[in-house]
Amino acid sequence: MYAVIKTGGKQYRVAKDDVLKIEKLDGKTGDKIEFKEVLMVGGAGEPAVGTPLLDGAVVTAEVVDQTRAAKIIVFKKKRRHNYRRKKGHRQHQTVVRITDIKK
């Protein structure tokens, strides 16, 4: 069984025991999180598709870690004007393991 959930402005196709890196959510390691914005649930047979969300469908997950993504470099330059700016950024993210999918 799999589901399509929406979190952090993105959509993810998840199944039981999947490990995801998603936008930062509140919670400590070991906490349980419920994703109630479920767009679709599929598996054996015909998939259930919401318009836009499925009523009563819940995906539960466990927080594995609170971490930060790899650094990206933001570099601005205007040629012939001696203008250069270099800045780095590391996005906060939450690592979760999907534990259950309920229709």
Summary of the structure (lengths in Angstrom):
residues: 103
radius of gyration: 18.5
end to end distance: 10.2
largest distance: 63.0
contacts: 264
relative contact order: 0.31
helix: 0%
strand: 62%
